Amino acid sequence: MPTYQTLLPSKIYSFLDEMCQLYSKIERVMHVSLMAGEKIGVIEKLIQSEYFVDITTVRNVHHNLKGKLSSIKELQAIQIKDLKTAISGLKKTIKCIDKQSQKKIKQGTSNQKERFIIHQKKRRLGTLQQKLERLEKLLKSGKISLCFGTKKLFKAQYNLEANGYKSRNEWLEDWRQSRSSNFLMVGSKTYSSGNQLCRLDRFGNLTITVPPALREQFGEKVNCNGIKFRYGQDFINIALTQTLHKRGKEYRNGTEKPVTHRFVKRDEKWYLHTHVELPDIPHISSPKNGCVGIDLNVNNIAWAYGDGTGNLKEKGQINFDLENKSSAQITNIFSLAISQVVNIATKYRCPIAIEKLDFSKKKATLREYGSPRYAKMLSQFAYSKFGDLVKSKAQLAGIEVKLVNPAYSSLIGLTKYMSLYGLNSGTAAALVLARRSLRFSERLPRVLYALFKPVDLNKHVWSYWARISRLVKGCRRHSYFGMKIRVGDKLNNQSSQKKRKLMSKSIDTPINPSDISALDVMPT
């Protein structure tokens, strides 16, 4: 569900301030009651009578609170998973260092360094285990700790000067604004403007129903005109299209889609964030026209277009720099780059293939494994955000997105297509992904069968790519190019009779893989 935003006129800011304070106060009271075990039906009736508001307002607040609590539960589950991965990696590291320590003892040398490292690792292990135990207990209890206004800002009151505050009153003002900075009005397509309390029409007229508690100050309704969205206005207009909905035995006017509004305050200004469901956009893409494969790297997006027969027709690379960029900047960089790829897929009317990756386990063990360069690369690798943007932009253009298993895509690209088409490693891998989405198999080049003895053609081809991957692990990248040439040279140096004999038996009696010198592949 995309969100579009626009700036609201200043004449309704005072009303929105009071409205947000009321909503936020109700939300905090509701959260405390829910964590105390009270039922939502009882809570709704008590809030209605105590704060003098209608039932729809209370349910809007409950909907917003449910979203926050659900997000925290999901985050806790992810944190537990990451902690378990980190603990597992830490235990392996301790075991490995302990073996080194024992080896030094047997050799009669000092193991003081290893003992110190093990001690520090065990201290960290204890800390992680305590965090895991606390999170599991919290998740099991069902009670969720929620700080309205953020914990970071709450803790800032204990060190005012370091956080840029001259007095506690100055901090208190920020704290109150942070706790009352947004509120939600949930949409419903059974109402004429897609929302019961906040009605926006196609001409930009906004009407908000005032809760009974604020009617003495602002009246029954607050109106403003000229509300237009720079982006997404067409989709909002489609959602606001009038239609009939059956409610019981009667029909009533409604809209095509529900229209949900969130009012957000930033830098003393109020913005309207409108959420609408996208209409059903038919796909214009077809696998018969080929596929565009995408390979995301740390500093570029490599793409390759393969036609319906799997042959490369066009390729390219979109460079960018994610280092020291904020989350919003990374999103914008990805968005601009993905738009170019979607335009290419639209040009050829073909789907887009991306890798199905999960870096959560790797990121959780960054402290224990890998070089600093590798850790830095993974920490800024926002693949989930990239995947979401690709799907969103492709959906708007009517382009299908296919998630492809990336197994051995880089290796296959290096050994088969880099020298054939003159590609770099990224575009070669992108071509492999495009071909895989089109259901093309990737057989080994004939020369690579020389590494196996004997060859069982009944096995899946990936079993051979797995053996190739293990065999060349640790080799320089240019060695991949050299395999075909070097083996070919050795074959050409044989006599014609020997050459024919070797070529005829190359599949059944290949070169012994233990004799790696046969390929002249030099390890790093």
C-alpha positions in Angstrom: 0.0 0.0 0.0 1.9 3.1 -1.2 1.8 6.4 0.8 1.7 9.9 -0.7 2.2 13.1 1.2 1.4 16.8 0.9 1.8 19.9 3.1 -1.3 21.2 4.8 -2.4 24.8 5.1 -1.3 26.6 8.4 -4.9 27.7 9.2 -5.7 24.2 10.6 -2.5 23.7 12.6 -4.0 24.7 15.9 -6.8 22.2 15.5 -4.4 19.4 14.5 -2.2 20.2 17.6 -5.2 19.7 19.9 -6.5 16.7 18.0 -3.1 15.0 18.2 -2.8 15.6 21.9 -6.2 14.0 22.4 -5.4 11.0 20.3 -2.0 10.5 21.9 -3.4 10.7 25.5 -6.1 8.1 24.6 -3.4 5.9 23.0 -1.2 5.9 26.1 -4.2 5.1 28.4 -5.3 2.3 26.1 -1.8 0.8 26.0 -1.6 0.7 29.9 -5.1 -0.9 30.1 -4.3 -3.5 27.5 -1.0 -4.5 29.2 -3.0 -4.8 32.5 -5.1 -7.5 30.8 -8.4 -5.6 30.3 -10.6 -6.4 27.3 -10.7 -3.9 24.4 -14.6 -3.7 24.6 -14.5 -2.5 28.2 -11.6 -0.1 27.4 -13.5 1.5 24.5 -16.6 2.2 26.6 -14.5 3.7 29.5 -12.5 6.0 27.1 -15.7 7.2 25.3 -17.2 8.3 28.6 -14.0 9.7 30.2 -12.6 11.6 27.1 -16.0 12.4 25.5 -15.1 11.0 22.0 -17.0 8.8 19.5 -16.4 5.1 19.0 -14.8 5.6 15.6 -12.1 7.8 17.1 -11.4 5.2 19.8 -11.1 2.5 17.1 -8.8 4.6 15.0 -6.5 4.9 18.1 -6.7 1.2 18.7 -5.8 0.4 15.1 -2.7 2.7 15.3 -1.7 1.1 18.6 -2.1 -2.4 17.2 0.3 -1.6 14.4 2.9 -0.4 16.8 2.6 -3.5 19.1 2.7 -5.8 16.1 5.9 -4.1 14.8 7.5 -4.5 18.2 6.6 -8.2 18.4 8.1 -8.8 14.9 11.2 -6.9 15.9 11.6 -8.9 19.1 11.4 -12.1 17.0 14.1 -10.8 14.6 16.3 -9.8 17.6 16.0 -13.3 19.1 16.9 -14.9 15.8 20.0 -12.6 15.5 21.1 -13.2 19.1 20.9 -16.9 18.6 23.0 -16.6 15.4 25.5 -14.4 17.2 25.8 -16.7 20.2 26.3 -19.7 17.9 29.1 -17.9 16.0 30.7 -16.7 19.3 30.8 -20.3 20.7 32.5 -21.5 17.5 35.1 -18.8 17.8 35.8 -19.6 21.5 36.2 -23.3 20.6 38.6 -22.5 17.7 40.7 -20.2 19.9 40.7 -22.8 22.7 42.2 -25.3 20.3 44.9 -22.9 19.4 45.6 -22.3 23.1 45.8 -26.1 23.8 48.2 -26.5 20.8 50.5 -23.8 22.3 50.5 -25.5 25.7 51.6 -28.8 24.0 54.4 -26.9 22.2 55.5 -25.3 25.5 54.9 -21.7 24.3 52.8 -19.0 26.0 49.1 -18.9 25.4 48.5 -15.7 27.4 47.0 -13.9 24.3 44.5 -16.7 23.6 43.5 -16.9 27.3 42.8 -13.1 27.3 40.7 -13.3 24.0 38.7 -16.3 25.4 38.0 -14.4 28.6 36.6 -11.4 26.7 34.6 -13.6 24.3 33.1 -15.4 27.2 32.1 -12.1 28.9 30.4 -11.1 25.7 28.8 -14.5 25.4 27.3 -14.1 28.9 25.9 -10.6 28.0 24.3 -11.9 24.8 22.8 -14.9 26.6 21.2 -12.6 29.2 19.7 -10.4 26.5 18.3 -13.5 24.8 16.8 -14.8 28.0 15.2 -11.4 28.8 13.7 -11.1 25.3 12.4 -14.7 25.2 10.8 -14.1 28.6 9.2 -10.8 27.5 7.9 -12.3 24.3 6.4 -15.3 26.2 4.7 -13.0 28.7 2.9 -11.1 25.9 3.6 -7.8 27.6 5.2 -5.2 25.5 7.2 -2.2 26.7 6.4 0.8 24.5 8.0 4.3 25.1 5.9 7.0 23.5 8.3 9.7 22.4 11.3 7.3 21.9 13.7 6.0 24.5 16.6 8.1 23.1 14.8 11.3 23.7 13.6 10.1 27.2 17.2 9.4 28.2 18.3 12.8 27.0 16.9 14.4 30.1 19.7 12.9 32.2 22.4 14.6 30.2 20.9 17.8 28.9 24.0 19.7 27.8 25.4 16.7 25.8 22.1 16.5 24.0 21.9 20.2 23.2 19.4 21.4 25.8 19.9 24.4 28.0 17.2 23.5 30.6 14.9 20.7 31.4 11.9 22.8 30.3 13.4 23.0 26.8 13.7 19.2 26.8 10.2 18.8 28.2 8.8 20.8 25.3 10.5 18.5 22.8 9.3 15.5 24.7 5.7 16.5 24.6 5.8 17.3 20.9 7.5 14.0 20.2 4.7 12.1 22.0 2.0 14.1 20.1 3.5 14.2 16.5 1.0 12.1 14.5 -2.4 10.4 14.5 -4.3 8.1 12.2 -7.7 8.0 10.6 -8.5 4.6 9.2 -10.2 4.4 5.8 -13.3 2.4 4.9 -14.7 2.0 1.3 -18.3 2.0 2.5 -18.2 5.8 2.9 -18.4 8.3 0.1 -14.9 9.6 0.5 -13.3 6.3 1.6 -13.1 7.5 5.2 -15.7 8.1 7.9 -14.1 11.0 9.8 -11.7 12.5 7.3 -13.3 13.2 3.9 -11.1 14.2 1.0 -12.7 14.6 -2.5 -11.3 14.6 -6.0 -11.2 18.4 -6.1 -8.9 18.7 -3.0 -11.5 19.6 -0.4 -10.7 18.2 3.0 -13.3 17.9 5.8 -12.5 16.6 9.2 -15.2 15.6 11.8 -14.3 17.1 15.2 -14.6 14.8 18.2 -17.3 15.9 20.8 -14.5 16.9 23.3 -13.2 19.6 20.9 -16.5 20.9 19.3 -16.9 23.8 21.7 -13.5 25.2 20.5 -13.6 24.3 16.8 -17.2 23.4 15.9 -18.5 20.2 14.4 -16.3 20.2 11.3 -13.0 21.7 10.1 -12.5 22.4 6.4 -9.6 23.3 4.1 -9.3 23.5 0.3 -6.6 23.1 -2.3 -5.2 19.7 -1.1 -3.2 18.3 -4.0 -0.5 15.6 -4.1 2.5 16.1 -6.3 2.9 12.3 -6.7 0.1 9.7 -6.6 -2.9 12.1 -7.3 -4.1 9.7 -10.1 -4.1 6.7 -7.8 -5.9 8.6 -5.0 -8.5 9.8 -7.6 -9.0 6.1 -8.7 -9.5 5.1 -5.0 -12.1 7.9 -4.6 -14.2 6.7 -7.5 -17.8 6.4 -6.4 -19.3 2.9 -6.3 -22.2 1.1 -4.6 -21.5 -1.3 -1.7 -24.0 -3.7 -0.2 -24.5 -3.3 3.5 -27.0 -5.8 4.8 -30.1 -5.5 2.6 -29.3 -2.0 1.5 -26.9 -0.4 -0.9 -24.9 2.7 0.0 -22.5 5.0 -1.8 -18.8 4.2 -1.2 -15.5 4.3 -3.0 -13.4 1.8 -5.0 -10.7 1.6 -2.3 -10.4 2.7 1.4 -8.5 5.9 1.9 -6.5 6.1 5.1 -5.0 9.4 6.3 -2.2 10.0 8.8 -1.4 13.5 10.0 2.3 14.0 10.7 4.0 17.0 12.3 7.6 17.7 11.3 9.6 20.9 11.9 6.4 22.8 13.1 4.5 21.9 9.9 1.7 19.4 9.4 1.7 17.0 6.5 -1.0 14.7 5.2 0.1 11.1 4.5 -2.5 9.3 2.5 -2.5 5.5 2.1 -4.4 3.9 -0.8 -4.4 0.4 -2.3 -3.1 0.3 -5.9 -5.6 -0.7 -8.6 -5.2 -4.0 -10.3 -2.6 -3.2 -13.0 -2.4 -6.0 -15.7 1.1 -7.2 -16.6 2.4 -6.0 -19.9 5.5 -8.3 -19.6 5.9 -11.8 -21.0 8.7 -14.3 -20.6 8.5 -14.9 -24.4 10.1 -11.5 -24.8 13.0 -12.5 -22.6 14.0 -11.2 -19.2 16.1 -8.5 -17.5 18.4 -9.8 -14.7 19.6 -7.6 -11.9 22.7 -8.2 -9.8 23.0 -5.8 -6.8 26.5 -5.0 -5.7 27.8 -2.6 -3.0 28.5 0.2 -5.4 26.4 -0.6 -8.5 23.5 -2.4 -10.1 24.5 -4.6 -13.0 21.8 -5.6 -15.4 21.6 -7.8 -18.5 18.8 -8.4 -21.0 18.5 -11.8 -22.5 15.9 -12.5 -25.2 13.5 -15.4 -25.3 16.2 -17.8 -26.4 18.5 -16.8 -23.6 21.0 -14.9 -25.7 22.5 -11.6 -24.4 21.1 -8.6 -26.3 21.8 -5.6 -24.0 23.7 -5.0 -20.8 24.7 -2.1 -18.5 25.8 -0.9 -15.1 24.3 1.8 -12.8 26.9 3.1 -10.4 26.2 4.7 -7.0 27.8 5.4 -3.6 26.0 4.2 -0.4 28.9 5.0 2.0 27.9 7.3 4.9 24.4 7.8 3.4 21.2 8.0 5.5 18.3 5.6 5.1 16.3 8.2 3.1 19.3 8.9 0.8 19.8 5.1 0.2 16.1 4.8 -0.7 16.3 7.7 -3.1 19.5 6.3 -4.7 17.9 2.9 -5.2 14.7 4.4 -6.5 16.4 6.4 -9.2 18.5 3.4 -10.3 15.6 1.0 -10.3 13.5 3.4 -12.4 16.1 3.0 -15.1 15.9 -0.8 -15.0 12.1 -0.8 -15.0 12.2 1.5 -18.1 14.4 -1.1 -19.8 12.0 -3.9 -18.9 9.1 -1.8 -20.2 10.9 -1.2 -23.5 11.3 -4.9 -24.1 8.0 -5.8 -22.3 9.7 -8.5 -20.3 9.9 -9.5 -16.6 12.7 -8.6 -14.2 14.7 -11.3 -12.3 16.3 -10.5 -8.9 18.1 -12.7 -6.4 16.3 -14.2 -3.5 18.7 -13.4 -0.7 18.7 -13.1 3.1 21.7 -11.4 4.7 20.3 -11.5 8.3 22.5 -14.4 9.4 25.6 -13.0 7.9 25.0 -9.6 9.4 24.5 -11.2 12.9 28.0 -12.8 12.8 29.9 -9.7 11.4 31.8 -9.4 14.7 33.2 -12.9 14.6 33.7 -13.6 10.9 35.1 -11.8 7.8 37.4 -9.0 7.2 36.6 -5.3 8.1 36.0 -4.7 4.4 33.6 -7.6 4.2 31.8 -6.4 7.3 31.5 -2.9 6.0 30.1 -4.2 2.7 27.4 -6.3 4.4 26.4 -3.6 6.9 25.5 -1.2 4.1 23.9 -3.9 1.9 20.2 -2.9 2.1 18.9 -5.8 0.0 15.4 -6.1 1.5 14.8 -2.4 0.8 16.1 -2.8 -2.7 13.8 -5.8 -3.3 10.7 -3.9 -2.0 11.4 -1.0 -4.3 11.9 -3.2 -7.3 8.5 -4.9 -6.7 6.7 -1.6 -6.0 8.0 0.2 -9.1 7.6 -2.8 -11.3 4.0 -3.2 -10.2 3.2 0.3 -11.2 4.6 -0.3 -14.6 2.9 -3.6 -15.1 6.1 -5.6 -15.0 6.4 -9.0 -13.4 9.2 -9.5 -10.8 10.7 -13.0 -10.5 12.7 -14.1 -7.4 15.4 -16.4 -8.5 17.7 -18.8 -6.5 21.2 -17.2 -6.9 23.1 -20.4 -6.3 26.4 -20.4 -8.3 25.2 -17.4 -10.5 28.5 -15.6 -10.0 30.6 -18.7 -10.7 28.6 -19.6 -13.8 28.8 -16.0 -15.1 32.6 -16.0 -14.6 33.3 -19.3 -16.3 30.7 -19.2 -19.1 29.8 -15.7 -20.1 32.5 -13.2 -19.1 34.9 -14.2 -21.9 32.1 -15.1 -24.3 30.4 -11.7 -24.3 33.2 -9.6 -22.8 31.2 -8.9 -19.6 32.2 -7.9 -16.1 31.4 -10.2 -13.2 28.2 -8.3 -12.3 26.6 -8.3 -15.7 27.6 -11.9 -16.2 25.8 -12.9 -13.0 22.8 -10.8 -14.1 22.6 -12.7 -17.4 22.7 -16.0 -15.5 19.7 -14.8 -13.3 17.8 -13.7 -16.4 18.4 -17.1 -18.1 17.5 -19.0 -14.9 14.1 -17.2 -14.6 13.4 -18.3 -18.2 14.1 -21.9 -17.1 17.3 -22.4 -19.1 19.8 -24.9 -17.7 23.4 -24.0 -17.2 25.6 -27.0 -18.3 29.3 -27.0 -17.6 31.6 -25.9 -20.5 33.1 -29.1 -22.0 36.6 -28.1 -20.8 35.4 -28.1 -17.1 34.3 -31.8 -17.4 38.1 -32.4 -17.4 38.0 -31.8 -13.7 35.8 -34.8 -12.9 36.4 -38.6 -13.0 34.1 -40.2 -13.8 31.1 -38.1 -14.9 27.6 -39.2 -13.9 25.2 -37.5 -16.3 22.2 -38.6 -14.1 23.3 -36.1 -11.4 21.8 -32.6 -11.4 24.1 -30.0 -13.0 24.3 -28.0 -9.8 26.2 -30.9 -8.2 29.1 -30.3 -10.6 28.9 -26.5 -10.1 29.3 -27.2 -6.4 32.4 -29.3 -7.0 33.8 -26.6 -9.3 33.1 -24.0 -6.6 35.0 -26.0 -4.0 37.9 -26.7 -6.4 38.6 -23.1 -7.4 37.9 -21.6 -4.0 40.7 -19.2 -3.1 41.9 -18.8 -6.7 42.4 -15.4 -8.3 39.5 -14.2 -10.4 41.6 -14.1 -13.6 42.2 -17.8 -13.2 38.6 -18.4 -14.2 39.4 -17.0 -17.6 42.6 -19.0 -17.8 41.0 -22.4 -17.4 39.7 -22.8 -20.9 42.8 -21.4 -22.5 45.3 -23.4 -20.4 43.5 -26.7 -20.8 43.1 -26.0 -24.5 46.8 -25.3 -24.8 47.6 -28.6 -23.2 45.3 -30.4 -25.5 46.8 -28.6 -28.6 50.3 -29.6 -27.5 49.3 -33.3 -27.7 49.8 -35.2 -31.0 46.7 -35.4 -33.2 46.1 -39.0 -32.2 46.5 -38.3 -28.5 44.3 -35.2 -28.8 41.5 -37.2 -30.5 41.8 -39.9 -27.9 41.7 -37.4 -25.0 38.8 -35.5 -26.5 36.8 -38.6 -27.1 37.4 -39.7 -23.5 37.2 -36.3 -21.9 33.8 -36.9 -20.4 34.6 -40.4 -19.1 38.3 -40.2 -18.2 39.1 -36.6 -17.4 42.1 -35.1 -15.8 42.5 -36.0 -12.1 41.1 -33.1 -10.0 43.8 -33.7 -7.4 46.4 -32.6 -10.0 45.4 -28.9 -10.0 48.6 -28.0 -11.8 47.0 -29.5 -14.9 45.0 -26.2 -15.1 47.8 -24.0 -13.9 45.5 -22.3 -11.4 47.5 -20.5 -8.8 46.0 -20.1 -5.3 46.2 -16.7 -3.6 
